Amino acid sequence: MAHTSAQVDSAVAAIRSTTKAEPEVAIILGTGLGKLGERIENKAAIPYGDIPGFAEATMETHKGDLAFGTISGRPVVAMEGRFHYYEGHDFDAITFPVRVMRALGAHTLLVSNAAGGLNPDQKKGDLFLIEDHISFFAGAPLAGPNDEKLGPRYPDMIEPYDHGLINLAGRICGEEGYDCRQGTYVCVRGPQLETRAEYRVLRMLGADAVGMSTVPEVIVAVHAGFRVFGVSVITDLCLPDALKPIDIREIIAVAAEAEPKMTRLLERMIAEVNQ
């Protein structure tokens, strides 16, 4: 069942009973990348369970709050924890917060994740700026009746990730001395990691990084009229001929080690992004 404007309005009304914040920038904090939430000033957090239509976060590294306040002097709203398809959530649950953050007034969405590197030029801890994506999951986030109040029936996806924001991020990374590359991110269902053969196929299709999130939210964000920026931390190298077993704890550890770079990048982007 697709979202309706009435559902969005109900969630917004519940939030407005707690805060009158008018966010300009929305943020989705990915696995192991929650420290930016600690940088929010004048913070007010609402548990997901208190917002109609929001699912419960089940990942141990995801807090499960919708946080309001300021970063770099700009009003923001941040999802401290996201939802994944492999947790048993449907696409409506995964993407509903995007609708709500847009209805609250946010115009720019910054979304982060931890991803595996498919490009041999990458190394662990690199920042990866997403310029395009490939979706490898069953179903479609926009399937079902379309509420025209939320967006058009057939949104164009020629540029889901805003090139101006990508260029801004690239400049900031250069000024900060961070290693970063950009390219195509592929979203798979998970939760299992891929086989050697699957990594080969994904690379042959043009993917530079692989993960289990982000694309559903971005599709709905484009439908809703957001400017979107996506960034990954490369947490493991998925090179079929040099593949080694990996544990989720290692992925979280690498993401945490790279987190100060991610936090600094997003803080500066929030300060400099134009409406």
C-alpha positions as CSV (number, residue, x, y, z in Angstrom):
1,M,0.0,0.0,0.0
2,A,1.5,3.4,-1.0
3,H,1.7,6.3,1.3
4,T,-1.2,8.9,1.5
5,S,-1.0,12.5,2.4
6,A,-3.4,11.8,5.2
7,Q,-0.9,9.4,6.8
8,V,1.9,12.0,6.4
9,D,-0.3,14.7,7.9
10,S,-1.1,12.5,11.0
11,A,2.6,11.9,11.6
12,V,3.4,15.6,11.2
13,A,0.6,16.6,13.6
14,A,2.0,14.2,16.3
15,I,5.5,15.7,15.8
16,R,4.2,19.3,15.9
17,S,2.6,18.5,19.3
18,T,6.2,18.1,20.6
19,T,8.2,20.6,18.5
20,K,7.6,23.5,16.2
21,A,11.0,23.1,14.5
22,E,11.3,24.0,10.9
23,P,14.1,21.9,9.5
24,E,15.9,22.8,6.3
25,V,18.1,19.7,6.0
26,A,17.1,16.1,6.6
27,I,19.7,13.5,7.5
28,I,19.6,9.6,7.6
29,L,22.4,8.2,9.7
30,G,23.6,4.8,8.6
31,T,25.2,1.8,10.3
32,G,28.0,2.8,12.6
33,L,27.6,6.5,11.6
34,G,25.4,7.8,14.4
35,K,27.9,10.3,16.0
36,L,26.6,13.2,13.9
37,G,23.5,13.0,16.0
38,E,25.6,13.9,19.0
39,R,26.6,17.1,17.2
40,I,23.0,18.4,17.1
41,E,22.7,21.5,19.3
42,N,19.5,22.3,21.2
43,K,18.4,18.8,20.5
44,A,14.9,17.4,20.9
45,A,14.5,13.7,20.1
46,I,11.2,11.9,19.5
47,P,11.2,8.1,19.7
48,Y,9.9,6.5,16.5
49,G,7.3,4.6,18.5
50,D,5.7,8.0,19.4
51,I,5.1,8.9,15.7
52,P,2.2,7.4,13.8
53,G,3.3,5.3,10.9
54,F,7.0,4.9,12.0
55,A,8.4,1.5,12.4
56,E,10.7,0.4,15.3
57,A,14.4,0.3,14.7
58,T,15.8,-3.1,15.4
59,M,19.5,-2.7,14.5
60,E,21.6,-2.5,17.7
61,T,23.6,0.4,16.4
62,H,20.5,2.4,15.5
63,K,18.9,4.5,18.3
64,G,15.4,4.9,16.8
65,D,14.8,8.6,17.4
66,L,13.8,11.5,15.1
67,A,16.0,14.3,16.3
68,F,15.6,18.0,15.8
69,G,18.0,20.9,16.4
70,T,20.8,22.7,14.6
71,I,24.1,21.7,13.0
72,S,26.5,24.4,11.8
73,G,23.7,26.9,12.7
74,R,21.2,25.3,10.3
75,P,17.9,23.7,11.5
76,V,18.0,19.9,10.8
77,V,16.0,16.8,11.3
78,A,17.9,13.5,11.6
79,M,16.9,9.9,11.6
80,E,19.0,8.3,14.3
81,G,18.6,4.8,12.8
82,R,17.0,3.7,9.6
83,F,15.0,0.7,8.5
84,H,16.1,-2.1,6.2
85,Y,14.2,-4.5,4.0
86,Y,16.0,-7.5,5.5
87,E,14.7,-6.6,9.0
88,G,11.2,-7.5,7.7
89,H,10.0,-3.9,6.9
90,D,8.2,-3.3,3.7
91,F,9.0,-0.3,1.5
92,D,6.3,1.8,3.0
93,A,7.8,1.5,6.4
94,I,11.4,2.0,5.1
95,T,10.5,5.2,3.3
96,F,7.7,6.8,5.3
97,P,10.1,9.0,7.4
98,V,11.4,10.6,4.2
99,R,7.8,11.7,3.4
100,V,7.4,13.1,6.9
101,M,10.8,15.0,6.9
102,R,9.8,16.6,3.6
103,A,6.4,17.6,4.9
104,L,8.1,19.2,7.9
105,G,9.9,21.6,5.5
106,A,13.3,20.0,4.8
107,H,14.5,20.6,1.2
108,T,17.8,18.7,1.2
109,L,18.3,15.1,2.2
110,L,21.8,13.8,3.2
111,V,21.9,10.0,3.5
112,S,24.8,7.9,4.7
113,N,25.6,4.2,4.8
114,A,28.3,1.6,5.2
115,A,29.1,-0.2,2.0
116,G,31.4,-2.8,0.5
117,G,33.9,-1.6,-2.1
118,L,33.7,-3.3,-5.5
119,N,36.3,-1.0,-7.2
120,P,39.9,-2.1,-6.8
121,D,40.9,1.6,-6.4
122,Q,39.1,1.8,-3.1
123,K,40.4,1.0,0.4
124,K,38.8,0.6,3.8
125,G,37.7,3.8,5.4
126,D,37.4,5.8,2.1
127,L,34.4,8.1,1.6
128,F,32.4,7.2,-1.5
129,L,30.2,9.9,-3.0
130,I,27.2,8.3,-4.7
131,E,26.4,9.7,-8.2
132,D,24.1,7.0,-9.4
133,H,22.5,3.7,-8.2
134,I,21.3,0.3,-9.3
135,S,18.5,-1.4,-7.4
136,F,18.5,-5.1,-6.8
137,F,15.5,-5.7,-4.7
138,A,12.1,-7.1,-5.3
139,G,9.2,-4.6,-5.5
140,A,9.2,-0.9,-5.9
141,P,8.9,1.8,-3.3
142,L,6.4,3.8,-5.4
143,A,4.2,0.9,-6.4
144,G,0.5,1.2,-5.7
145,P,-1.9,4.2,-5.9
146,N,-0.2,7.5,-6.3
147,D,-1.2,10.5,-4.1
148,E,-0.5,13.5,-6.3
149,K,-0.1,15.7,-3.2
150,L,3.1,13.7,-2.4
151,G,4.6,13.6,-5.8
152,P,4.1,12.7,-9.5
153,R,3.1,9.3,-10.8
154,Y,6.2,8.9,-12.9
155,P,9.2,10.7,-11.3
156,D,12.3,11.1,-13.5
157,M,15.4,9.4,-12.1
158,I,18.0,10.7,-14.5
159,E,19.8,12.5,-11.7
160,P,18.7,11.1,-8.3
161,Y,21.8,12.5,-6.6
162,D,22.3,16.2,-7.0
163,H,25.5,17.0,-8.9
164,G,25.9,20.4,-7.2
165,L,25.9,18.6,-3.8
166,I,28.4,16.0,-5.1
167,N,30.7,18.8,-6.3
168,L,30.4,20.5,-2.9
169,A,31.3,17.3,-1.1
170,G,34.2,16.7,-3.4
171,R,35.6,20.1,-2.8
172,I,35.2,19.7,1.0
173,C,36.9,16.3,0.9
174,G,39.8,17.9,-1.0
175,E,40.2,20.7,1.5
176,E,40.0,18.3,4.4
177,G,42.5,15.9,2.9
178,Y,40.1,13.0,2.8
179,D,40.4,10.2,0.2
180,C,37.1,10.0,-1.6
181,R,35.8,8.7,-4.9
182,Q,32.5,8.7,-6.6
183,G,30.5,6.3,-8.7
184,T,27.6,3.9,-8.7
185,Y,26.1,2.2,-5.6
186,V,24.1,-1.0,-5.9
187,C,21.4,-1.9,-3.3
188,V,20.8,-5.6,-2.6
189,R,18.3,-7.1,-0.3
190,G,20.6,-8.8,2.3
191,P,21.1,-9.7,5.0
192,Q,23.6,-12.2,3.7
193,L,26.7,-10.9,2.1
194,E,27.3,-11.7,-1.5
195,T,29.1,-14.6,-3.1
196,R,32.2,-14.3,-5.3
197,A,30.1,-14.8,-8.4
198,E,27.6,-12.1,-7.3
199,Y,30.4,-9.6,-6.7
200,R,31.7,-10.3,-10.2
201,V,28.3,-9.7,-11.7
202,L,27.7,-6.5,-9.8
203,R,31.1,-5.2,-10.9
204,M,30.4,-6.1,-14.5
205,L,27.1,-4.2,-14.3
206,G,29.1,-1.0,-13.4
207,A,28.7,-0.9,-9.6
208,D,31.5,0.6,-7.5
209,A,30.0,-0.1,-4.0
210,V,27.3,-2.4,-2.6
211,G,25.0,-2.1,0.4
212,M,21.6,-3.0,1.7
213,S,19.9,0.4,2.1
214,T,19.6,4.0,0.8
215,V,18.1,3.4,-2.7
216,P,14.4,2.9,-1.5
217,E,14.7,6.2,0.5
218,V,16.3,8.0,-2.4
219,I,13.6,7.0,-4.8
220,V,10.9,8.3,-2.5
221,A,13.0,11.4,-1.8
222,V,13.2,12.2,-5.5
223,H,9.4,11.6,-5.8
224,A,8.9,14.0,-2.9
225,G,11.0,16.8,-4.4
226,F,14.2,16.6,-2.2
227,R,17.6,17.5,-3.4
228,V,19.6,14.3,-2.4
229,F,23.2,13.6,-1.5
230,G,24.4,10.1,-0.7
231,V,27.7,9.1,0.8
232,S,29.1,5.7,1.9
233,V,32.0,4.6,4.1
234,I,33.8,1.8,2.4
235,T,34.0,-0.8,5.2
236,D,35.2,-3.9,3.4
237,L,36.7,-4.8,0.0
238,C,34.5,-7.1,-2.1
239,L,37.1,-8.1,-4.7
240,P,36.3,-11.7,-5.8
241,D,39.8,-12.8,-6.3
242,A,41.0,-11.5,-3.0
243,L,37.9,-12.1,-0.9
244,K,38.2,-12.9,2.8
245,P,35.5,-13.7,5.3
246,I,34.0,-10.6,7.0
247,D,32.1,-10.2,10.2
248,I,29.5,-7.4,10.8
249,R,31.5,-6.3,13.9
250,E,34.4,-5.6,11.6
251,I,32.2,-3.5,9.3
252,I,30.8,-1.5,12.2
253,A,34.4,-1.0,13.6
254,V,35.6,0.4,10.2
255,A,32.6,2.6,9.9
256,A,33.2,4.0,13.4
257,E,36.9,4.6,12.7
258,A,35.9,6.6,9.6
259,E,33.1,8.4,11.3
260,P,34.9,11.6,12.2
261,K,35.5,12.2,8.5
262,M,31.9,11.6,7.7
263,T,30.8,13.9,10.5
264,R,33.1,16.7,9.4
265,L,32.0,16.4,5.8
266,L,28.3,16.5,6.6
267,E,28.7,19.4,9.1
268,R,30.4,21.5,6.4
269,M,27.9,20.5,3.8
270,I,25.0,21.6,6.1
271,A,26.7,24.9,6.7
272,E,27.3,25.6,2.9
273,V,24.3,24.0,1.2
274,N,22.0,26.5,-0.6
275,Q,18.2,26.2,-0.6
